[in-house]
Amino acid sequence: MLNFIKNFRNDEDGAVTVDWVVLTAAIVALGLAVGGTVSTGAGNLATTVAADIEAVDD
């Protein structure tokens, strides 16, 4: 039983897993933030281009 406790205390697999989960969550959150920003910018740009094209047609 004492060996089990020593091995459990020295085992770092769980800590590595938590690190990977946190890093993955941060990357996903960053990707969503960038995607939202790019999407908004692209929508605004499309609206501006459409207005310019309509102005040229008139």
BAZADREN-484233 format. One record per atom (N, C-alpha, C): residue number from 1; atom name; x, y, z. Coordinates in steps of 0.001 Angstrom, whole numbers, plus 500000, padded with zeros to 6 digits. Atoms other than C-alpha are relative to their C-alpha. Last residue first. Layout:
N
+-----+-------+--------+--------+--------+
: num : atomo :     c1 :     c2 :     c3 :
+-----+-------+--------+--------+--------+
: NUM :    CA :      X :      Y :      Z :
...
+-----+-------+--------+--------+--------+
END
This chain:
58
+-----+-------+--------+--------+--------+
: num : atomo :     c1 :     c2 :     c3 :
+-----+-------+--------+--------+--------+
:  58 :     N : 500935 : 498862 : 500148 :
:  58 :    CA : 474057 : 554491 : 438877 :
:  58 :     C : 500543 : 501050 : 499145 :
:  57 :     N : 501078 : 500335 : 500925 :
:  57 :    CA : 476028 : 551278 : 438273 :
:  57 :     C : 499074 : 501200 : 499766 :
:  56 :     N : 499440 : 499954 : 501348 :
:  56 :    CA : 479143 : 552751 : 439926 :
:  56 :     C : 498906 : 499746 : 498974 :
:  55 :     N : 499743 : 498600 : 500336 :
:  55 :    CA : 477229 : 553525 : 443116 :
:  55 :     C : 500558 : 500146 : 498590 :
:  54 :     N : 501289 : 499369 : 500300 :
:  54 :    CA : 475813 : 549984 : 443192 :
:  54 :     C : 500192 : 501461 : 499611 :
:  53 :     N : 500430 : 500523 : 501304 :
:  53 :    CA : 479336 : 548589 : 442946 :
:  53 :     C : 498658 : 500628 : 499599 :
:  52 :     N : 499170 : 499367 : 501047 :
:  52 :    CA : 480502 : 550839 : 445782 :
:  52 :     C : 499575 : 499540 : 498614 :
:  51 :     N : 500441 : 498609 : 500121 :
:  51 :    CA : 477582 : 549758 : 447997 :
:  51 :     C : 500796 : 500722 : 498913 :
:  50 :     N : 501312 : 500005 : 500650 :
:  50 :    CA : 478328 : 546089 : 447314 :
:  50 :     C : 499491 : 501425 : 499807 :
:  49 :     N : 499787 : 500306 : 501414 :
:  49 :    CA : 482010 : 546627 : 448125 :
:  49 :     C : 498673 : 500020 : 499246 :
:  48 :     N : 499367 : 498834 : 500615 :
:  48 :    CA : 481127 : 548316 : 451415 :
:  48 :     C : 500209 : 499794 : 498500 :
:  47 :     N : 501013 : 498946 : 500061 :
:  47 :    CA : 478716 : 545546 : 452402 :
:  47 :     C : 500557 : 501250 : 499308 :
:  46 :     N : 500944 : 500387 : 501053 :
:  46 :    CA : 481281 : 542893 : 451518 :
:  46 :     C : 498914 : 501054 : 499836 :
:  45 :     N : 499348 : 499768 : 501282 :
:  45 :    CA : 483908 : 544689 : 453621 :
:  45 :     C : 499062 : 499663 : 498846 :
:  44 :     N : 499947 : 498546 : 500216 :
:  44 :    CA : 481579 : 544838 : 456606 :
:  44 :     C : 500625 : 500339 : 498649 :
:  43 :     N : 501370 : 499544 : 500242 :
:  43 :    CA : 480823 : 541133 : 456314 :
:  43 :     C : 499953 : 501494 : 499733 :
:  42 :     N : 500342 : 500404 : 501365 :
:  42 :    CA : 484515 : 540307 : 455951 :
:  42 :     C : 498585 : 500446 : 499646 :
:  41 :     N : 499278 : 499149 : 500942 :
:  41 :    CA : 485339 : 542321 : 459065 :
:  41 :     C : 499654 : 499674 : 498559 :
:  40 :     N : 500592 : 498660 : 499923 :
:  40 :    CA : 482631 : 540571 : 461089 :
:  40 :     C : 500661 : 500939 : 498994 :
:  39 :     N : 501337 : 500086 : 500580 :
:  39 :    CA : 483786 : 537149 : 459917 :
:  39 :     C : 499322 : 501373 : 499991 :
:  38 :     N : 499835 : 500042 : 501454 :
:  38 :    CA : 487424 : 537988 : 460614 :
:  38 :     C : 498644 : 499980 : 499310 :
:  37 :     N : 499490 : 498703 : 500438 :
:  37 :    CA : 486572 : 539012 : 464168 :
:  37 :     C : 500135 : 500055 : 498476 :
:  36 :     N : 501060 : 499002 : 499858 :
:  36 :    CA : 484422 : 535977 : 464794 :
:  36 :     C : 500425 : 501365 : 499510 :
:  35 :     N : 501028 : 500265 : 501005 :
:  35 :    CA : 487043 : 533624 : 463391 :
:  35 :     C : 498866 : 501004 : 500058 :
:  34 :     N : 499475 : 499536 : 501285 :
:  34 :    CA : 489771 : 535245 : 465483 :
:  34 :     C : 498967 : 499792 : 498903 :
:  33 :     N : 499923 : 498541 : 499945 :
:  33 :    CA : 487724 : 534817 : 468655 :
:  33 :     C : 500497 : 500571 : 498676 :
:  32 :     N : 501360 : 499461 : 500088 :
:  32 :    CA : 486793 : 531250 : 467757 :
:  32 :     C : 499998 : 501526 : 500016 :
:  31 :     N : 500499 : 500208 : 501357 :
:  31 :    CA : 490411 : 530370 : 467048 :
:  31 :     C : 498597 : 500546 : 499814 :
:  30 :     N : 499326 : 499019 : 500851 :
:  30 :    CA : 491558 : 531912 : 470323 :
:  30 :     C : 499521 : 499886 : 498559 :
:  29 :     N : 500581 : 498685 : 499690 :
:  29 :    CA : 488951 : 529896 : 472223 :
:  29 :     C : 500626 : 501091 : 499134 :
:  28 :     N : 501358 : 499974 : 500563 :
:  28 :    CA : 490037 : 526692 : 470461 :
:  28 :     C : 499357 : 501363 : 500243 :
:  27 :     N : 499864 : 499903 : 501456 :
:  27 :    CA : 493704 : 527393 : 471206 :
:  27 :     C : 498630 : 500072 : 499334 :
:  26 :     N : 499546 : 498649 : 500319 :
:  26 :    CA : 492946 : 528108 : 474867 :
:  26 :     C : 500121 : 500194 : 498489 :
:  25 :     N : 501130 : 499091 : 499797 :
:  25 :    CA : 490886 : 524922 : 475192 :
:  25 :     C : 500393 : 501436 : 499654 :
:  24 :     N : 500939 : 500225 : 501096 :
:  24 :    CA : 493727 : 522902 : 473670 :
:  24 :     C : 498799 : 500938 : 500117 :
:  23 :     N : 499432 : 499424 : 501224 :
:  23 :    CA : 496248 : 524436 : 476061 :
:  23 :     C : 499052 : 499845 : 498811 :
:  22 :     N : 500032 : 498538 : 499860 :
:  22 :    CA : 494016 : 523699 : 479067 :
:  22 :     C : 500556 : 500671 : 498739 :
:  21 :     N : 501404 : 499577 : 500093 :
:  21 :    CA : 493409 : 520110 : 477958 :
:  21 :     C : 499903 : 501517 : 500073 :
:  20 :     N : 500429 : 500110 : 501397 :
:  20 :    CA : 497109 : 519555 : 477276 :
:  20 :     C : 498557 : 500458 : 499826 :
:  19 :     N : 499312 : 498970 : 500789 :
:  19 :    CA : 498087 : 520868 : 480701 :
:  19 :     C : 499537 : 499981 : 498550 :
:  18 :     N : 500649 : 498722 : 499685 :
:  18 :    CA : 495441 : 518721 : 482389 :
:  18 :     C : 500649 : 501132 : 499204 :
:  17 :     N : 501303 : 500002 : 500658 :
:  17 :    CA : 496785 : 515652 : 480611 :
:  17 :     C : 499272 : 501315 : 500243 :
:  16 :     N : 499737 : 499760 : 501423 :
:  16 :    CA : 500333 : 516462 : 481691 :
:  16 :     C : 498687 : 500054 : 499231 :
:  15 :     N : 499637 : 498584 : 500130 :
:  15 :    CA : 499192 : 516765 : 485297 :
:  15 :     C : 500255 : 500352 : 498538 :
:  14 :     N : 501205 : 499186 : 499837 :
:  14 :    CA : 497414 : 513418 : 485099 :
:  14 :     C : 500284 : 501476 : 499812 :
:  13 :     N : 500837 : 500132 : 501189 :
:  13 :    CA : 500493 : 511669 : 483712 :
:  13 :     C : 498752 : 500862 : 500085 :
:  12 :     N : 500308 : 498679 : 500551 :
:  12 :    CA : 502719 : 513030 : 486492 :
:  12 :     C : 499126 : 499931 : 498757 :
:  11 :     N : 500524 : 500131 : 501357 :
:  11 :    CA : 502976 : 509942 : 488722 :
:  11 :     C : 499555 : 501370 : 499493 :
:  10 :     N : 498969 : 499683 : 500989 :
:  10 :    CA : 505182 : 510674 : 491737 :
:  10 :     C : 499508 : 499942 : 498560 :
:   9 :     N : 499493 : 498649 : 499761 :
:   9 :    CA : 502348 : 510852 : 494274 :
:   9 :     C : 501006 : 500419 : 498928 :
:   8 :     N : 501080 : 499066 : 500336 :
:   8 :    CA : 500602 : 507791 : 492852 :
:   8 :     C : 500482 : 501437 : 500138 :
:   7 :     N : 500131 : 499968 : 501458 :
:   7 :    CA : 503853 : 505821 : 492905 :
:   7 :     C : 498941 : 500995 : 499558 :
:   6 :     N : 498806 : 499339 : 500538 :
:   6 :    CA : 504490 : 506732 : 496549 :
:   6 :     C : 499919 : 500115 : 498479 :
:   5 :     N : 500107 : 498574 : 499673 :
:   5 :    CA : 500888 : 505904 : 497507 :
:   5 :     C : 501203 : 500761 : 499446 :
:   4 :     N : 501063 : 499422 : 500835 :
:   4 :    CA : 501031 : 502557 : 495713 :
:   4 :     C : 499897 : 501504 : 500229 :
:   3 :     N : 499452 : 499829 : 501344 :
:   3 :    CA : 504376 : 501742 : 497345 :
:   3 :     C : 498980 : 500625 : 499062 :
:   2 :     N : 499108 : 498846 : 499941 :
:   2 :    CA : 502852 : 502361 : 500800 :
:   2 :     C : 500633 : 500266 : 498629 :
:   1 :     N : 500829 : 498801 : 500000 :
:   1 :    CA : 500000 : 500000 : 500000 :
:   1 :     C : 500870 : 501259 : 500000 :
+-----+-------+--------+--------+--------+
END
